[in-house]
Structures are given as structure tokens and as C-alpha cells.
Amino acid sequence: MEFTDYQKRVAAWLVIACVFVLMLWLLGAVLTPFIVGAVLAYALNPAVTHFEAACRGRMPRWAAVILVMTVFLLAVTGLVMLIVPVILKEAPIMRQQLPMLVDRGGAWTQQMLNRFGVPFQFNFSSLRDLMLRAMSNGDSSTVGSSVWSSLKIGGSAALSVLGNVMLIPMVLFYLLMDWKRFVFFMFKLVPRKMRGAVEHFAEDADAVLGQYLRGQLIVMLVLALYYSVGLSLFGLDLALPVGIFTGLAVFVPYLGYGTGLLLASLTGLLQMGFASTALMVAVVYGVGQVLESFYLTPRLVGERIGLHPLVVIFALMAFGQLFGFVGVLVALPCSAVLLVAVRRLREQYFRSDLYNHD
């Protein structure tokens, strides 16, 4: 049996795709900093290009790259540092009020269980004593031995994380410096007959991803304002840092929201008690989650990239199920690129003999 040229080309591309997927699977851990660096370079390259154009050649490329990277790293550091004053202020108060909070929470929980006839008894005093011992053993020798023990147990993981943290900025710098050269090299690998179609596809995907990034930025700013104002209306002292952190951290789905919820709950418990904190968290974070999941993200992100709100929700769930936390992070960008591919396949289908055959 002799294969046609078309079948040979399809088979060759299938083999290339399988080899590519196999390499990604085998080298996943090694490629992580390079993939993260490439994503960041794609997002920051327009800013570098803008600075170069604004300076009209007076600023070298390396200076523009360093300027943009410095601003970006300062923004990330500032976002992380929003948590520090909360921890520094609340940690001593937590040591003092923790026994009372545990006792009150235990009494309230047991009362609710008894009211609804649930035959369950929990020794909250043991939990309180355990937490107090853990917080009281905070001397330097104990902390040092605990850190050393943790490093010995999970040393490879700690070194991997540390290596990625140091490697990502380096990869980002070199990618931003030679971004045009890397893009030209990638397009040069495309067969000549396919370069026109691939170039048009890349332009459409770039436009869609740009809309996604702008939409996500608007969502983050709106939520930062909402959580700051909402927590302030309930009288939370640290409403501004907790609200801003929660809003800006939503770019990490679930983790950012959960961290902000935990911070608001702890600061609320130490300031206003259990009942007021429960009401504050239920109202502010409950409404905020509904607002973000069912309106802001589908409308400001989904509609900007042409995805229906139901498709956005499905994409988050599907990618999360398939690839875990990383899948949730890349769900919408990947869906945006797949949307461009689906649109082109639909156009080809409408022009094909299969569709137009009488």
C-alpha cells in the first residue's frame, strides 16, 4: 500500500507532535523556569519595546529590559510585602488571644452540635494546649532545628524551588534581550508554504492574549478596590493591605482568594470576635467570589477574548482537572489560543466540499 504525499505529511506532523509532548512530559521539571520565563517575557516585551520607541534609540535594549524587570520585581515584592505588616501586627496578639478564641469557638461548636442532636464530642482543650505549645516553642534553637530538619527531609524540593526562583529572572532577562531573534528563529522553522497561515494565526492569537491580559488586569484592580472598601465598611483595621492583596492575588486562582480569606478571618477574629468576623467574611468574600466567578471574569476576560461565560467556567474546571493547579493558571490563555484555532478550523470547514456538497 502506497501512501499519498498528504498522508505522509500528516504522519510526519503527528510524529513531531508526539515527540514534542513526550519531551515536555520527560523534561517537565527542567522546563518549568523556562516556560515561566517565556510567559513573563511575552507579557513584558511590549513594555520594553515601548520604552525603546519612546526614547527613540537613546536607551539601549539592555537598559529598557533592566528597567521593566525592576518595576515588575518591585511590584511582585510589594504584593508579597502586603502580608508582612499583617503578620507582624497580629502574631503577638494571636499568642495572647488564641486560648480564649479556641475556648469560645469550641463552646459555640459544641452548642450547635448539641442543638442539632449530633452525638459528637471534641476535646478543644487539647487542641488549645497543642497550639500554645507550638507557638511558645519559638526560640531560635527550636526554629533553627525545625528549619534544618525540614531541609533535610525535603531538601531536594527546597533546592528546586530556590533554583527556580534564581533562574527565572535570568531566563527572563535573556529572553527579553533577544525576543525578536527568538521569534524569528521559531518562524524560520515553519515550512515555507505554511508561513503565511502560521503568521496570521500568531497575529490573531497575540491579539486575543493581549485582550486577556488587559481584562485580567481590570478584574484585579476592581476586586482590590471592592475588598478594600468592603472590609473597611465592617471596620477591619487592616482592610487596605488585606483587600489589596486579595484583589491583586486573584491572578493565582483559588490560592490568592484563599490566602486573602484566611488573612481577613485571622485579623477579624483578633479584632472583632467570631460572630462579626463570620458575618464579614460571609458577606464580603461570598459576594466577591460570586462577583468574580460569574460576572467579572466571564464578562471582562471571557467576552474580551470571545469566550462565552459558560466556556470560561468549563475551561477552568477542565484544565484544573487535567493538569491541577498549573492547569487553572493557564486555562484561559490556552483557551484563547484554542479559540483562534477553532475559528480557523470552522472557516475551513465552511469552505470545504464536505460542507458545501449538495
N, C-alpha and C positions, 0 to 999 in steps of 0.2 A: 504494500500500500504506500503510495507516494503522497506526501503532504504538500499542500499549496504554500506559496510564499506567505500568504496571510496567516495560515495556521502556524507556520514556523515562527513568524514574528510574535504572535500571541504566546506561543510556548516559551520563547526566549524571555519575554517580559514577565511571564509567570515565574520562571526560574529566578530571574533577578529579584522579583518581589519576595519570593520565599527566602532567598539568601539574605536579603536586607532585613526581613523580620527575624530570621534566626540570629543574625549578628546583634540586633537590638536586644533580643532575649538573653543571649550569652554575655553581652557586654553591658547590660543594663546599669550595674553599679558604677562601672567606669565612666559611662557616658553621661551620668546624671549631672555633674557640674558643667559639662559642655552643652547639654541640652538647655539647662537653666540659663547659662551664659548666652546662648543663641537667642532664647526668648527675650531676655533683657536687652540684648543688642538690637533686636528687631524693634523693640518698643522705644529705645533711647536714640537710635540712629537719626530719626527726623530732627530731634533737638540738636544733635551735633551738627547736622547739615545746616540747620537754621542759623546757628552761631557762626558757622563758616561763611554763609552767604551774607549775614548781617555785617560782618567785619570786612567783607569784600577782599578777602585774601590776606588781610593783615594779621589774622590769627591762624597759626598753623593747625593742622588737623589734631596733632597730639595735645595741644593746649585746650582745644574745644572738647576733646574726649575727657581730659582730666577735669575740666570744669563741670561737665554734665555728670560724670561719675561722682564727683564730690558732692554736688547738690543731691543726687539720688541717694547716696550713702548717708548723708546728713538727715534726709527725710525719713529713711528707714530707721536710723538710730533714734531720731526724735519720736517716732511712733512707738518704739520699744521702751524708750525712757518715760513715756507717759505712765507706765505701770510702776516705775520706781518710787515716786512720791506716795503713791497709794500704799505700797508695801511698807515703806519706811514709817509712814504715819500710823498705819493700822496694826502693824506687828506687835508693838508693845501693849497697845490697848487690847489686842486679841488675847495675849497671855493673861491679862488681868480679868477679862470678862468671859473667857471661854468656859470656866466651870459653871457660872451662872447660866450662860446660854445653853449649855448641854443639859443642865438640870431642867430648865424651863421647856426646852424642846422635847426632852424625854417625857416630862409630865403631860405636856399637851398631846403628844403622840399616843401615850398610853390611855389618856382620857378619851381620845377619839376611837381607839380600838375597843375600849370597853363600851362606849356608847353604841357602836355598831355590832356589838356581840362577837368580836373577833377574838378567839382564845389564843392570844399571843402575848408572851412576856419577854421583854428585852432588858438586860441589865445595863442601863445607861451609866450607872456609876462606874462600872468597869471601863466603859468607853472613855469617860471623862478622865479617869486616872491614867489610862494609856496615853491619851493625847497630852496630858500635862507632863508626863514623864518624857515624851518625845520632844516637847517644846523646852523643857527645863534642861535637857542634856545638850545645850547649845554652846558649851565651852569649846575652845579652839582645838583641844586634843581630840575630843569626840568628833567634831566636824571634820578634822583632818583625817582621822582614821576612817570615817564613813566615806569620805571622798576617795581615799586611797583604795578602800575595799571595792567601791563601785567601779573605779577604773580598772582594778584587777579582774573583776567579773566581766565587765563589758568593755574592756579596753579597745578591742577592735572596732566596736561601734563608735566609741568616743573619738578614736583617732580618725575614723572615716568621716564623721561629722566635722571635726576640726579641719581635716584636709579639704573637704568640700568648701567650707567657709573661706579658707585661704585661697583656694584655686579658682573659685567662681569670679572674684574681681579681676584676677589675672586673665582668665579666658575672656571676660567681658571687655577688657582693655584692648586686647589684640584683635578681637572681632570688630570692635568699633573702629579701630585704626585701619583695618583692611576690609571693611564691609563691602565696598564696591568690588574689590578684587575677588572676594569670596562669591559674591552673587554672579559676577561674570564667569568665574570658573564653573559654577553649577550650571549655568545656562549653556556653557560650551559643551558640557557632557550630553546635552539633549541632542538627539538626531536632528539633522538639518531640516528634514521635511516636517518635523513636529515643533520646531522652534516657534513658529508663529502662533500656533494654538497654545503652546505652553506659556508663551509670553502674555497672551491675552488672559489666560486662566490666572496667572500670577498677579496681573493687574487687578482683576476682579476680586481675588482673594485678599489682596492687600487693602483694597477699598473697604471690604467687609470687615476685616480685622481692625482697621482704623476706626470704623464706626463702633465696633465692640469696645475698644479701649476707651473711647470718649464716653460712651454710655456707661461703662463701669465706673469711670471717674465721677460722673454726675451722681450715680447711685451712692457712692461712698460719701460724697460731700453732703447730700441730702440726709443720709442716715446719721452722719456725725452731728449735724445740726439738730435733727429730731431727738436723738438720745440725750444730747446735752440739755436741750430745753425740757424734755420730759422728766429727766432725773432732777433738774433744778426745781421744777414745779412741785415735786414731792419733798423738797427741802434737803436733798443729799448734799453734803458739804463738798465732796469730791466729784460733783456731777460733771464738771467740764472735762477733766482728764479721762474719766471713765467713759463718758459719752463720746468724746472724740476718738478714743481708742477703739471702742466698739464699732463706730461707723466706718473708720478707715480700715479696720481689720477684716471687714466683710469680704475683701478680695480673696481671703482664705476661707472658703465656705465651711460652715459649721464650727471650725476651730476658733475663728475670730469672734463669732457670735457667742460661742460657749465661754470663751475667756472673759469677754465683757460681762456676760451674765453672772459669772462667778465673782468677778470683782465687785459688781453692783450689789450682789447678795451679801458678801462679806462686809463691805463698808456700811450697808444698810443695817445689818444685824448689830453691828457695833455702835451705831449711832441712834437708831430709832426703834429697835426691838423687832420681834419676829412678825407680829401681825402687820405692822406698817410696811416692813420690807417685803412680805409676801404680796401685799396689795400693789406695791410699787413695781415689783418685778413682773407680776402677772399683767398689769396694765401696760407698762412701758415696753417691756420686751415681748409680751404677747402680741400687742398691736404692731410693734416694729417688725416682728418676724412675718406676720401676715402681710404687712405693707411691702416688705422687701421681696417676699417669695411670690406673691400673687399680683403685685402691681408694678413696683419699681423695676425689678429685673426683667420681667416679661415685656413691659412697655418700653423702658428706656434702653434696654440692651437687646431684647428679643426683636422688637419691631425695627430697631435701627439696623440690625443685620438681616432682617427679613424672616425671622423665625416666629412662628405662632407661639403664644404663651404656653399652650399645651406641649409643643415641641420642646420648649426650653425646660419645662419641668421633667419631661420624659428623658431629655438628654442628660440632665443632672443625675437622675436616678439610674439610667442605663450605664453611663460611664463610671459612676460610683460603684455599681455592682460588679462591673467587669474589671476595673483597674484600681478600686479602692480610693484612698484619699487623693492620690495623684490624678485619678480619673475625674474626680469632681473639679479639680483645679483646671484641667484642660478641656472640660466638657463643652463649654460654649465656644472657645476658639476653634476647636476641632469641628464642631457642628457648623460653624460659619464657613470653614473651608469645604466641608462636605456639601453644604448648601450650594456653593458655586459649582461643584462637580455635578450635583443632581440637576441643577438648572441646565447645564450644558448637555447632559445626557437626555434630558427631556426635549430640548430643542432638536437634537439629532434624531430622536425617536419620532418627533412630529414631521421631520423631513424625510424619514425613511420610507422605503417601499412597503414595509410591513404595516405602517400606519395608513399610508395613502392608497394602498391596493384596494381596488373595488371588488 
